[in-house]
Amino acid sequence: MKKMILVFLFINAVSSSYAQQKTDSSSQKKTTMSYQDVYSVFITKDLKASKEFYTKWFDFEIVFESGFFILFSSGGTKPLSIAFMSEKHPSSPPSNPALNSKAGVFLTLQVDDAKSFYEKLKKAGLKIYYELKDEPWGQRRFGVIDPNEMYIDIVEQIEPEKGFWEKYPAKN
């Protein structure tokens, strides 16, 4: 009987300790990062041309500018940011060389009305690289090339063709 009581007390102590640890760990709040902004920085050979292109054609506002770096914001209710840095910058973080047409990167700007934006840019004289098209996966889009040879994909989300995404199920 003494052995049973000792075993019972041991099991009770262990289970109480486990329950307390579980309560302690679940009551601890998970700490998360508090981001102020997230943006890509593109290395460029021509910072001035990038500045002129993004402010003239896309109405980006300059948030910060130095002789080797420009941070842009789209403004509006949900501002988005992008930045360009001269390849001759003094801060020299470990990074790739300046953008070019073989860089394997493009920038997507999602808009409410791609057709209106397309017509506005075309009428104003911006060379359109990819003409306005409704894509079967659910985007109305067109494209331009920036001074860095980077493709800019301007898209509006629309209804995809019936059955399009069923051909491409997510894989686990």
Secondary structure, DSSP 8 states (H G I E B T S, - for coil): -HHHHHHHHHHHHHHHHHHHHHHHHHHS-------S---EEEEES-HHHHHHHHHHHH--EEEEE-SSEEEEE--SSS--EEEEEETT-SS--S------TTSS-EEEEE-S-HHHHHHHHHHHT---SEEEEEETTTEEEEEEE-TTS-EEEEEEE----TTTGGGS----
